[in-house]
Amino acid sequence: MNCITVDDEPLAHKIIKNYCDNLSFLTIENECHSAFEAINYLHDNEVDLIFLDINMPKLKGLDFLRTLQHPPLVIVTTAYQEYAMEGYELNVIDYLLKPFSFERFLKAVQKAQDHKKLLDLSEIGNSKPQPIQTIIKDTTIERLFIKGDKKIHQIQLKNILYLESLGSYVKIHLENETITTLDRLTNFEKTLPENQFLRVHKSFIIAIEKIQTIEGNRLKISEAVIPIGNVYKQNLTKIIK
């Protein structure tokens, strides 16, 4: 993946470059020391991934991200944890808090690499996403049959933790595995029983009974922290009451 770093701190560029030098699938194409440098570079060049700082002078990182009509994959690198939910609202791949270890960095870029593979498959394939088989909102259904990984999987609804949208794909997080299928999250929203599942974000549907904690604009299921979108917050509030 071709990458750029956008950060006003020279040390931050050096750390990321050193990390990338250990990974053959990452290449740093340019180091931008302000959001304006990044805008000018992206005007004439395409990149797969941006390592983006938030707190920069004149134009903040997230404000810069909002200016991009078709942004590449983005991993936020910052010392400010309070912007995490806002970052996820902009569909960033991961959010690294400075100082971060190589192990944490590797986890983030592997997530970006997986996402890029899915996007590449979506562009190569000529077939449109096919809706899942069950199309009636039936509160008594107990299972779904899902195409994924060149197989048809039978999934028990009770084993679903949450579903995550990845563009033209949906990643179904189960208790013991994850299945990725070519489909839209909206199709699952129309199909899954509304007394068991709830859309809490444009990119997430969660199993209501799997919620462990709710804090501010996020909730926790197993080890995952899931953002709660403002548009969907009211539905979650009704369930709590």
C-alpha positions in Angstrom: 0.0 0.0 0.0 1.2 3.5 -0.9 1.0 5.8 2.1 1.5 9.3 3.3 2.0 10.7 6.8 0.3 14.0 7.7 1.6 15.4 11.0 3.2 18.7 12.1 5.7 16.8 14.4 8.9 15.6 12.6 9.4 12.9 15.2 6.0 11.4 14.4 7.0 11.0 10.7 10.2 9.3 11.7 8.5 6.8 14.0 5.9 5.8 11.4 8.6 5.6 8.7 10.7 3.3 10.9 7.7 1.1 11.5 6.8 1.0 7.8 10.4 0.0 6.9 9.8 -3.3 8.7 6.8 -4.1 6.5 7.2 -4.9 2.9 3.6 -4.1 2.0 3.8 -0.5 3.1 5.6 2.4 1.3 5.8 5.9 2.5 5.4 8.1 -0.6 5.4 11.5 1.1 5.7 13.2 4.4 3.2 16.1 4.8 3.8 18.5 7.7 0.4 20.2 7.4 -3.1 19.4 6.0 -2.5 21.9 3.2 0.6 20.0 2.1 -1.5 16.9 2.0 -4.3 18.5 0.0 -1.8 19.7 -2.6 -0.1 16.2 -2.8 -3.4 14.4 -3.1 -4.5 16.7 -5.9 -1.9 15.1 -8.2 -1.3 11.7 -6.6 -3.3 8.7 -5.4 -2.5 6.9 -2.2 -4.0 3.9 -0.5 -3.5 5.0 3.2 -3.1 8.2 5.2 -1.6 8.3 8.7 -3.3 11.4 10.0 -2.6 13.5 13.0 -5.6 15.5 14.4 -4.2 18.5 16.3 -2.4 20.5 13.5 -2.3 24.3 13.1 -4.7 26.2 10.7 -6.5 23.1 9.5 -7.2 20.2 11.9 -6.9 16.6 10.8 -10.5 15.7 10.9 -11.6 18.9 9.2 -9.1 18.1 6.4 -10.6 14.6 6.1 -14.0 16.1 5.7 -12.8 18.1 2.7 -11.9 14.9 0.8 -14.6 13.8 -1.6 -13.2 10.3 -2.0 -10.8 9.8 0.9 -8.3 6.9 0.9 -8.1 4.6 3.9 -7.2 6.6 7.1 -5.5 5.6 10.3 -5.6 8.4 12.9 -2.5 9.0 15.0 -2.9 11.4 17.8 -2.4 12.1 21.5 -6.0 13.1 22.0 -8.4 10.3 22.9 -11.5 12.5 23.0 -11.7 12.6 19.2 -12.0 8.9 18.8 -15.8 8.7 18.3 -15.7 11.6 15.8 -13.0 9.8 13.9 -15.0 6.7 13.6 -18.0 8.7 12.4 -15.7 9.6 9.4 -15.0 5.9 8.9 -11.4 5.9 9.8 -9.8 2.4 9.9 -8.2 2.7 13.3 -7.3 5.2 16.0 -3.8 5.1 17.4 -3.0 6.9 20.6 0.5 8.3 20.8 2.9 6.9 21.8 1.9 3.6 20.2 3.9 0.4 20.0 4.9 -1.4 16.8 2.5 -4.3 17.7 -0.4 -1.8 17.9 0.7 -0.2 14.7 0.9 -3.6 13.0 -2.7 -4.4 14.1 -4.0 -1.2 12.6 -2.2 -1.5 9.2 -3.3 -5.2 8.9 -6.8 -4.0 9.4 -6.3 -1.4 6.6 -4.8 -4.1 4.4 -7.8 -6.4 4.9 -10.1 -3.5 4.1 -8.2 -2.7 0.9 -8.4 -6.3 -0.3 -12.2 -6.2 0.1 -12.4 -2.9 -1.8 -10.2 -4.4 -4.6 -12.5 -7.4 -4.8 -15.5 -5.2 -5.0 -14.0 -3.3 -7.9 -12.9 -6.4 -9.8 -16.1 -8.3 -9.4 -18.9 -7.6 -11.9 -21.7 -9.0 -9.8 -23.8 -6.8 -7.7 -24.2 -7.6 -4.0 -27.0 -10.1 -3.6 -29.5 -9.7 -0.7 -29.5 -12.3 1.9 -32.1 -15.0 1.4 -34.6 -14.2 4.1 -36.5 -11.0 3.2 -39.4 -11.0 5.6 -39.0 -9.5 9.0 -39.8 -12.6 11.0 -39.2 -12.3 14.7 -39.2 -16.1 15.0 -36.3 -16.9 12.7 -33.4 -18.6 14.4 -30.8 -18.9 11.6 -29.5 -17.4 8.4 -27.7 -19.0 5.5 -24.9 -16.6 4.4 -22.4 -16.8 1.4 -18.9 -16.1 2.4 -15.4 -17.4 1.7 -16.7 -19.5 -1.2 -19.0 -21.4 1.2 -22.5 -21.1 2.5 -22.5 -20.7 6.3 -25.5 -21.5 8.5 -25.4 -18.9 11.3 -27.4 -19.1 14.4 -28.7 -15.7 15.4 -28.0 -16.3 19.0 -24.3 -16.5 18.2 -24.1 -13.1 16.4 -22.4 -10.3 18.4 -22.6 -7.5 15.8 -22.4 -6.8 12.1 -20.0 -4.3 10.6 -20.3 -2.6 7.2 -17.2 -2.5 5.0 -18.6 -0.7 1.9 -20.0 -3.5 -0.4 -19.3 -6.1 2.3 -20.6 -6.9 5.7 -18.4 -8.5 8.4 -20.5 -10.7 10.8 -18.8 -11.0 14.2 -19.8 -14.2 15.9 -18.8 -15.5 19.3 -16.1 -17.8 17.9 -15.4 -16.5 14.3 -15.9 -13.8 11.8 -17.6 -14.2 8.4 -17.4 -11.6 5.6 -20.1 -11.6 2.9 -20.8 -9.5 -0.2 -23.9 -7.7 0.9 -25.2 -4.4 2.3 -25.9 -3.7 6.0 -29.3 -2.3 5.0 -30.4 -5.8 3.8 -29.5 -7.3 7.2 -31.4 -4.5 8.9 -34.5 -5.3 6.9 -34.2 -9.0 7.7 -32.9 -9.5 11.3 -35.6 -9.5 14.0 -36.0 -6.0 15.4 -36.6 -7.4 18.9 -33.1 -8.9 18.8 -31.0 -6.6 16.7 -30.6 -2.8 16.5 -28.7 -0.5 14.2 -26.7 1.9 16.3 -24.5 3.4 13.6 -24.4 3.7 9.9 -21.7 1.0 9.9 -23.0 -1.2 12.8 -25.9 -3.4 13.8 -25.7 -5.0 17.2 -27.3 -7.9 19.0 -29.2 -6.2 21.9 -28.7 -9.0 24.4 -24.9 -8.9 23.8 -24.5 -5.3 25.0 -22.3 -5.2 28.1 -22.0 -1.5 28.8 -23.1 1.8 27.3 -21.0 4.9 28.0 -21.6 8.2 26.2 -21.6 7.7 22.5 -20.3 4.2 22.5 -21.1 0.7 23.7 -19.1 -2.4 24.4 -19.8 -5.9 23.2 -17.2 -8.5 24.1 -13.8 -6.8 23.4 -15.3 -4.4 20.8 -16.1 -0.7 21.4 -18.8 0.3 19.0 -19.7 4.0 18.2 -23.3 5.1 18.6 -24.4 7.5 15.8 -26.5 10.5 16.7 -29.2 9.4 14.2 -29.6 6.1 15.9 -29.2 7.1 19.5 -33.0 7.6 20.1 -33.7 4.0 19.2 -31.2 2.8 21.7 -32.6 5.1 24.4 -36.1 3.6 23.9 -34.7 0.1 24.5 -32.9 1.2 27.7 -36.1 2.8 29.0 
